[in-house]
Amino acid sequence: MEFQKEIEIHAPKEKVWNFIWDVDQFIACVPGCKEAKTLEEGKRYSATMVEKVGPFRVEFPTTIEVLEREDLTRIKAQASGADNKVGSRMKIGLDVHLREQDNKTMLSFVASVDILGKLAALGHGIIKRKADQVLDEFAQSVKKRLEGDS
Amino acid sequence: MLRRFRLEEPESVREVSELLGRFGESAKVYAGGTELLLAMKEGLVQYERLINIKRVSGLDEVKLENGAIKIGALCTHHQLELSPVLRQNLPALVKLEENVANVRVRQVGTLGGNLCFAEPHADPGTFLMAVGATLIAEKSASKREIAAERFFVDAYETCLEADEVLTGIKVPVPAPRSGVAYLKFGYLERPSVGVAVALTLNGGGKSVGDIKIAVGCAGPAPKRVEEAEALLKGKSTDEATQNLPKAGSVAGAAAQAISDLHGSQEYKEHIVGVLLKRAFQSALSQC
């Protein structure tokens, strides 16, 4: 599943860039994400993703790896995790771009999400919709936090 | 493999509600189990306790009561297929029930279980919205009626409170000169799109007096589409027929169709329009 989003943020690029690298602030914007830890500054992080669709609940202990980084411009990362209780795995490839436009920052990201295992029995449509909701909430939360204290 | 769980077997709605209140998310009502047990066997959900409500008496009858058809939540789909009350007063529901899933599911699956599990690809919710049904929810000391269109919150989610039990469904007996049709489209037992139309004619049978339209299966939850109804309500039958393509596209957009292996969003929206046209004509022909 591929997702694309672009957020217009009324804040300078440096501020947005620093926000992305502030693990606690950033993780607070990801719905269902908790227990974030830095394993290796700028390279490896861990967190637990908890998501719920009706009575179905998954908990993915996740490792996030930064694959490429161009300061103030781009981050390429990969996240993967498994819920052994439910018997499902999740893999997310993330490409984040920043560009400045009329005193604003355009933060765009492309995410490719793969869900494998029993959770897939819920159906592609329901999972895609849930992922869409999570990304929308994340985008709004990032915008609110960055613009709220500018 | 099904993991171990404790089976509670209460004999009254009050006891069921108390158990739900006491054990919260670790317990689940078991009414037929055709969907719940599959999900449990797959390990997608785990409950420490199942509350078998099939020992509660009086929840498996279909009867006429104060001008309405009252269906007990524990009626199986098969019971509804055979119900003389439904055959006489609401044959469209009998037809729907005859086509729910397969014979094994219809023998044990209950209407209440189907509604409460809120699986998006289920037929009854859409139908009940179109016929103006209300759902009766009870708990220890109270009882409330919920309009079918407000019952479903999202995929697999209803507005029932944690300790509430769905005990019955009330459907008004259709007025004279009215028709009801539910049509679905899908692959094998899994409907991808479902459309229900219930209409009543007035003006000597020349205009659409009242109409309710609901769409389901395409999106996360069934939905009543009042915007589409407004394009047909009060119109002459000819004018309403001419407005069907527009009503179809409004209903298609309202369905919140999700692209999946069974069809793209656009394809499902188109099918909603096709089924709406056919269901309208079928309902009209019954008037």
Chai-1 contact restraints between the chains, C-beta under 6 A:
chainA,res_idxA,chainB,res_idxB,connection_type,confidence,min_distance_angstrom,max_distance_angstrom,comment,restraint_id
A,V53,B,Y156,contact,1.0,0.0,6.0,A-B,restraint_1
A,G54,B,Y156,contact,1.0,0.0,6.0,A-B,restraint_2
A,G54,B,E157,contact,1.0,0.0,6.0,A-B,restraint_3
A,P55,B,V45,contact,1.0,0.0,6.0,A-B,restraint_4
A,F56,B,L44,contact,1.0,0.0,6.0,A-B,restraint_5
A,V86,B,G43,contact,1.0,0.0,6.0,A-B,restraint_6
A,G87,B,G43,contact,1.0,0.0,6.0,A-B,restraint_7
A,K118,B,E42,contact,1.0,0.0,6.0,A-B,restraint_8
A,K118,B,L44,contact,1.0,0.0,6.0,A-B,restraint_9
A,A121,B,E42,contact,1.0,0.0,6.0,A-B,restraint_10
A,H124,B,D260,contact,1.0,0.0,6.0,A-B,restraint_11
A,G125,B,I258,contact,1.0,0.0,6.0,A-B,restraint_12
A,G125,B,D260,contact,1.0,0.0,6.0,A-B,restraint_13
A,I126,B,A155,contact,1.0,0.0,6.0,A-B,restraint_14
A,R129,B,I258,contact,1.0,0.0,6.0,A-B,restraint_15
